[in-house]
Amino acid sequence: MKVILPKTKLNLPKFRWDKHIPIIIILLITLFSGIYFYQNKIVTLQGLISSLTQEKDRNLIELERIGKELDDLKNQDQVKRNDDLQKEIDNIEVTYKKAVVIYEDIIELRYKSKDISVIEKQFAEVLSKLAKKDYSGAQDSLNQIAEKINAEEEKLAASVTIPASTPQSNAPPGSGYSRQSVNVEGLGTYLVSIVAGDLSSTRVIVDTAADSDCSNDCPVLPLATYVSRTGAYAGVNGTYFCPAEYPSCAGKTNSYDLLVMNYKKTYFNSSNNVYSNNPAVIFGDGYIRFVSAVSQWGRDTSPNGVLSNYPLLVQNGNVVFGGDDDPKKGSKGARSFVANKGNIVYIGVVHSATVAESARALKTLGMENAINLDDGGSTALWSGGYKVGPGRNLPNVILFVKK
């Protein structure tokens, strides 16, 4: 049955402009004042960010200028180059190379220390001396800065204390994340952050920011983004690479030369044989395999990931790296690794250790095989959140994904 409702008339109050104009004016003034206020705030904030960015990049820009000046001098007509000019080229080259090394050490120190403004100010003075062609003074200052960096590194290493509440165990976790202290005979106690993934329930994959080989301006991502986009529950940084903020990486920004295959079955750097003698780890469904040299591995795409890095730390239960003449490996720092014990894969970080000490710590934990990963400002470990890092953005990572 159709129901007809009675018509009703709504008696709405008549809008009168003459009475509401003052209120409208007040509202408009408030609105435009707010817009002006926040625009000023945004401009001020943008200016501050720009100022900070310029301050941070000033040393890098000056280094690049000096490097270009050196290249221009070296490329001059050999006939016109006299002894004095050659001496100047040699002075610039020696000092410039040392300045680049020191600057990159300062970059790494930024990730560890809250305040290195004194060191950075002194480095800026070095560049000023270089601009004035005071090579002797610049060399002296660089030596002083190197000593200060070493002293700061030692102070930071000594300040790493293991909380009393940290469980002490020389056995790795059977599953999940653990932060524990490991007592290494003859060396002392080390803090280890470690995640276990049983291959019966976990796929270990390698993910890359790039989709194909890249030699410069390569894409990089935070570890958290890799975790999010693959649905992983844990992850760690991958290979050594050339960070964008390193002067020596100009022309090869964020690139890496080591062999990698991602979970999409794409191989990277297959044609590069420079690092074919470096070790690699292969992640398959239900298995993990370590090889002492990439040359022992073909280009099989059946695994979920292949990643080469160095050095190999532990092989068949024995420590195979006891140190070398590389001062970076011999300094104390956070040492990332991937390892296995039987069918369980481990990723993690040995804190405040040399690379050789991390090998001893992993041997103590009963690892059968282990490879060192990138460290310094690249160090990052994720398990339900960052346990170490985040550090800088990365070109490749190792991830744990539930099957």
Secondary structure, DSSP 8 states (H G I E B T S, - for coil): ----------------HHHHHHHHHHHHHHHHHHHHHHHHHHHHHHHHHHHHHHHHHHHHHHHHHHHHHHHHHHTS-TTT--HHHHHHHHHHHHHHHHHHHHHHHHHHHHTT-S--HHHHHHHHHHHHHHHTT-HHHHHHHHHHHHHHHHHHHHHHHHH----TTS-B-SS--SSEEEEEEEEETTTEEEEEEEEEEETTTEEEEEEES-SS--SSS---B-HHHHHHHHT-SEEEE-S----TT-GGGTTSTT---S-EE-TTS-EESTT--TTTTS-EEEEETTEEEEES-GGG------SSEEEE-S-EEEETTEE-----S-HHHHS-EEEEEEEEETTEEEEEEEEEE-HHHHHHHHHHTT-SEEEEEEEGGG--EEESSEEE---S-BSEEEEEEE-
